[in-house]
Amino acid sequence: MRQRSLDELRVNGRGRYLPLRAGLTHVIEEGQDDQAAILLVHGATVPAWEFDRLIPHLRAAGWRTIRFDLFGHGLSDRPAVRYDFSFFLEQALEVMDGITSHRPLTLLGHSFGAALAAAMASQRPERIERLVLVAPLLDFMANSFWGQVFALPGIGGLMMRRVGLPVLERRRARRYQAIGAEDLTTRFVSEARAPGYADALASMFANRTLGQQSEHYQRLQSGTHEIFVVAGSADRVVPLRDVTKVRSLLPMHEYRQIENAEHNLLLTHPALVTSVLSTPHAGTR
């Protein structure tokens, strides 16, 4: 597949580009301003189109949806900077601060996005009414051999380009083929091979951005948010033992386990994830 530039990829992109301090952020909004709004925060490696199968269910349930690509991902800029947690948090807060809403937001984060969502709720508690943590990442660096390799000084970036990306592309191809979504493989590969993506991922590993996230969940203890946790029983990226540890750090919350669901449960079980949001009140641990 020919390597395409980010500008070429943006030609057919939907949504708009929000100018932030570190660059342009790709944002897609659907719905009316007077509807209850939900802000969706994706995880590492796959951009906001991971929510594409979830959006129709949320819209049918009456939600106004807002999703965006983190820097280095999808159609957002890929600046040559340090991709640490604070960098992504600043971007996410800028996006949230730019949302006009007549009521507090619901915030849904998947995987690494769940840790970001937790930190966002701690930083802007007055903006968030409800928090949904889907497959909440605890410590990918501890669980992954390759995470340790890509973090090695001097060779991590080279290993990411020569080994990491090809492996990631093959894994995504297998996962998407298994759920009848082969078109997503083409989309992922074209965006991943555009300049800047491999460097952004390498920087994330070098800075241990996907490392221990406990503090972000623990800070929610002092909040008053309604919190939901959703996990897949067959998730090997964020296994149930990690979800259990995350839950132990949280205040009172609602928990939903989706049987046989893997890490890509947003694509495979969108209706069940949406149904969690119809639960009126949290109240169990």
C-alpha positions as CSV (number, residue, x, y, z in Angstrom):
1,M,0.0,0.0,0.0
2,R,1.4,3.4,-1.0
3,Q,2.2,5.7,1.9
4,R,-0.1,8.6,2.0
5,S,0.4,12.0,3.6
6,L,-1.9,13.2,6.4
7,D,-3.2,15.9,4.0
8,E,-4.2,13.2,1.5
9,L,-6.0,11.2,4.2
10,R,-7.9,14.3,5.3
11,V,-9.4,14.9,1.9
12,N,-12.2,12.4,2.6
13,G,-12.4,12.9,6.3
14,R,-15.5,13.9,8.1
15,G,-15.9,16.5,10.9
16,R,-13.8,19.5,11.5
17,Y,-10.3,20.4,12.7
18,L,-10.0,22.3,16.0
19,P,-6.9,24.4,16.3
20,L,-5.3,23.7,19.7
21,R,-2.0,24.8,21.2
22,A,-0.1,21.7,19.9
23,G,-1.8,21.5,16.5
24,L,-5.0,20.6,14.7
25,T,-7.4,18.0,16.4
26,H,-9.9,16.1,14.3
27,V,-13.3,16.3,15.9
28,I,-16.6,14.7,14.8
29,E,-19.9,15.9,16.4
30,E,-23.3,14.5,15.7
31,G,-26.6,15.6,17.2
32,Q,-28.2,18.8,18.5
33,D,-26.9,21.2,21.1
34,D,-29.9,20.7,23.4
35,Q,-29.3,16.9,23.6
36,A,-27.4,15.3,26.4
37,A,-23.8,15.1,25.2
38,I,-21.3,12.3,25.5
39,L,-17.6,12.8,24.8
40,L,-15.8,9.7,23.6
41,V,-12.0,9.2,24.3
42,H,-10.3,6.4,22.3
43,G,-7.4,4.3,23.4
44,A,-3.8,4.0,22.1
45,T,-3.1,2.9,18.5
46,V,-6.6,3.1,17.1
47,P,-8.3,6.6,16.6
48,A,-11.8,7.7,17.1
49,W,-13.3,5.6,14.4
50,E,-13.2,2.7,16.9
51,F,-16.5,4.3,18.1
52,D,-18.1,4.1,14.6
53,R,-20.3,1.1,15.5
54,L,-21.2,2.5,18.8
55,I,-22.4,5.9,17.5
56,P,-25.7,4.7,15.8
57,H,-26.7,3.1,19.1
58,L,-25.9,6.2,21.1
59,R,-27.7,8.4,18.6
60,A,-30.8,6.2,18.7
61,A,-30.8,6.5,22.4
62,G,-30.9,10.3,22.1
63,W,-27.3,11.2,22.7
64,R,-25.3,14.0,21.1
65,T,-21.9,12.4,20.4
66,I,-18.5,14.1,20.2
67,R,-15.4,12.1,19.4
68,F,-11.8,13.2,18.5
69,D,-8.5,11.8,17.5
70,L,-5.7,12.0,20.0
71,F,-2.5,13.6,18.6
72,G,-0.4,11.2,16.6
73,H,-3.6,9.2,15.7
74,G,-6.1,9.3,12.9
75,L,-6.5,12.6,11.2
76,S,-5.2,14.8,14.0
77,D,-1.7,16.4,13.7
78,R,1.4,14.4,14.6
79,P,3.7,17.0,16.1
80,A,7.3,16.0,17.0
81,V,6.9,16.3,20.7
82,R,7.1,14.2,23.9
83,Y,4.0,12.0,23.9
84,D,3.5,11.6,27.6
85,F,0.3,11.5,29.6
86,S,0.2,15.2,30.4
87,F,0.4,16.0,26.6
88,F,-2.7,13.9,25.8
89,L,-4.5,15.2,28.9
90,E,-3.9,18.8,27.9
91,Q,-5.3,18.1,24.4
92,A,-8.4,16.3,25.8
93,L,-9.1,19.1,28.3
94,E,-8.9,21.7,25.5
95,V,-11.3,19.7,23.4
96,M,-13.7,19.4,26.3
97,D,-13.4,23.1,27.2
98,G,-14.5,23.9,23.7
99,I,-17.7,21.9,23.9
100,T,-20.9,24.0,24.3
101,S,-23.4,22.1,26.5
102,H,-26.3,23.2,28.6
103,R,-25.7,20.5,31.1
104,P,-22.7,18.4,32.4
105,L,-21.2,15.9,30.0
106,T,-21.0,12.1,30.1
107,L,-17.5,11.0,29.5
108,L,-16.7,7.6,28.0
109,G,-13.1,6.4,27.7
110,H,-11.8,3.1,26.3
111,S,-8.6,1.5,27.4
112,F,-5.9,4.2,27.7
113,G,-8.8,6.6,27.0
114,A,-10.4,5.4,30.2
115,A,-7.4,6.6,32.2
116,L,-7.5,9.9,30.4
117,A,-11.2,10.2,31.1
118,A,-10.6,9.6,34.8
119,A,-8.0,12.3,34.8
120,M,-10.2,14.7,32.9
121,A,-13.0,14.1,35.4
122,S,-10.6,15.0,38.3
123,Q,-9.4,18.1,36.5
124,R,-12.9,19.4,35.5
125,P,-15.3,17.8,38.0
126,E,-17.9,20.5,37.3
127,R,-18.1,19.6,33.6
128,I,-18.7,15.8,34.1
129,E,-21.9,14.2,35.4
130,R,-21.2,10.6,34.4
131,L,-18.1,8.6,33.7
132,V,-18.0,5.3,31.7
133,L,-14.7,3.4,31.9
134,V,-14.6,0.7,29.2
135,A,-11.8,-1.9,29.5
136,P,-9.9,0.6,31.7
137,L,-6.1,0.3,31.2
138,L,-4.0,-0.2,34.3
139,D,-0.5,-0.9,33.2
140,F,0.2,-2.1,29.6
141,M,3.9,-1.7,30.1
142,A,3.9,-4.4,32.8
143,N,1.7,-6.8,30.7
144,S,3.5,-6.5,27.4
145,F,7.0,-7.8,26.4
146,W,7.0,-5.5,23.4
147,G,6.1,-2.6,25.6
148,Q,9.4,-3.1,27.4
149,V,11.3,-3.5,24.1
150,F,9.9,-0.3,22.5
151,A,10.8,1.6,25.7
152,L,14.5,0.8,25.3
153,P,16.5,4.1,24.9
154,G,18.0,4.5,21.4
155,I,16.5,1.5,19.7
156,G,12.8,1.7,20.7
157,G,11.8,4.0,17.8
158,L,13.7,1.9,15.2
159,M,12.1,-1.3,16.6
160,M,8.7,0.3,16.4
161,R,9.1,1.2,12.7
162,R,10.7,-2.1,11.6
163,V,9.0,-4.6,14.0
164,G,6.2,-2.9,15.9
165,L,4.1,-1.6,13.1
166,P,4.1,-4.7,10.9
167,V,3.1,-6.8,14.0
168,L,0.4,-4.3,14.9
169,E,-1.0,-4.3,11.3
170,R,-1.1,-8.1,11.3
171,R,-2.9,-8.3,14.6
172,R,-5.4,-5.7,13.6
173,A,-6.0,-7.5,10.3
174,R,-6.8,-10.8,12.2
175,R,-9.1,-9.0,14.7
176,Y,-11.0,-7.1,12.0
177,Q,-11.3,-10.2,9.8
178,A,-12.7,-12.2,12.7
179,I,-15.6,-9.7,13.1
180,G,-16.3,-9.1,9.4
181,A,-14.7,-5.7,9.4
182,E,-11.9,-6.1,6.8
183,D,-12.5,-2.5,5.7
184,L,-11.1,-1.3,9.0
185,T,-7.7,-3.0,8.2
186,T,-7.3,-0.8,5.1
187,R,-8.2,2.2,7.1
188,F,-5.9,1.4,10.0
189,V,-2.9,0.6,7.7
190,S,-3.3,3.7,5.6
191,E,-3.3,6.0,8.7
192,A,-0.6,4.0,10.5
193,R,1.8,4.3,7.6
194,A,1.4,8.0,7.2
195,P,4.3,10.0,8.6
196,G,4.4,10.6,12.3
197,Y,2.4,7.7,13.7
198,A,5.3,5.3,14.4
199,D,7.2,8.2,16.0
200,A,4.2,9.1,18.2
201,L,3.8,5.4,19.4
202,A,7.6,5.1,20.0
203,S,7.5,8.3,22.1
204,M,4.5,6.9,24.1
205,F,6.5,3.8,25.0
206,A,9.7,5.7,25.7
207,N,7.9,7.9,28.1
208,R,5.9,5.0,29.7
209,T,2.7,6.8,28.8
210,L,0.9,3.5,28.8
211,G,2.4,2.5,32.2
212,Q,0.9,2.6,35.7
213,Q,-2.4,4.5,35.7
214,S,-3.6,3.9,39.2
215,E,-3.3,7.5,40.4
216,H,-5.9,8.7,37.8
217,Y,-8.5,6.3,39.0
218,Q,-7.7,6.8,42.7
219,R,-8.3,10.5,42.4
220,L,-11.9,9.9,41.6
221,Q,-12.4,8.9,45.3
222,S,-13.0,12.6,46.1
223,G,-15.5,13.2,43.3
224,T,-19.2,12.8,43.1
225,H,-19.5,11.4,39.6
226,E,-21.8,8.6,38.6
227,I,-19.3,5.9,37.5
228,F,-19.7,2.8,35.3
229,V,-17.1,0.2,34.5
230,V,-17.5,-2.1,31.5
231,A,-15.2,-5.0,30.8
232,G,-15.0,-8.0,28.4
233,S,-14.5,-11.4,30.0
234,A,-12.1,-12.5,27.1
235,D,-10.0,-9.3,27.0
236,R,-6.3,-10.1,26.9
237,V,-5.1,-6.5,26.6
238,V,-6.8,-5.4,29.8
239,P,-7.5,-8.7,31.6
240,L,-10.1,-9.0,34.3
241,R,-7.5,-9.1,37.0
242,D,-6.5,-5.6,36.0
243,V,-10.1,-4.5,35.9
244,T,-10.6,-5.8,39.4
245,K,-7.6,-3.7,40.6
246,V,-9.0,-0.6,38.9
247,R,-12.4,-1.2,40.5
248,S,-10.7,-1.4,43.9
249,L,-9.4,2.1,43.4
250,L,-12.8,3.6,42.5
251,P,-15.6,4.9,44.7
252,M,-19.1,3.4,44.5
253,H,-19.8,2.4,40.9
254,E,-21.8,0.2,38.6
255,Y,-20.1,-2.8,36.9
256,R,-21.1,-4.6,33.8
257,Q,-19.1,-7.6,32.5
258,I,-19.8,-8.7,28.9
259,E,-19.2,-12.4,28.5
260,N,-16.8,-13.5,25.7
261,A,-16.1,-9.9,24.7
262,E,-12.5,-9.0,23.8
263,H,-10.7,-5.7,23.9
264,N,-12.5,-4.5,20.8
265,L,-15.9,-4.8,22.5
266,L,-16.9,-1.3,21.2
267,L,-17.0,-2.9,17.7
268,T,-18.4,-6.3,18.7
269,H,-20.9,-5.4,21.4
270,P,-22.0,-1.7,20.8
271,A,-25.6,-2.3,21.9
272,L,-24.6,-3.8,25.2
273,V,-22.1,-1.0,25.9
274,T,-24.9,1.6,25.1
275,S,-27.3,-0.2,27.4
276,V,-25.1,0.6,30.4
277,L,-25.9,4.3,29.9
278,S,-29.6,3.7,30.4
279,T,-28.9,2.6,34.0
280,P,-30.3,5.5,36.0
281,H,-28.0,5.4,39.1
282,A,-24.7,3.8,40.1
283,G,-24.8,1.9,43.4
284,T,-22.8,-1.2,43.5
285,R,-19.1,-2.1,43.7
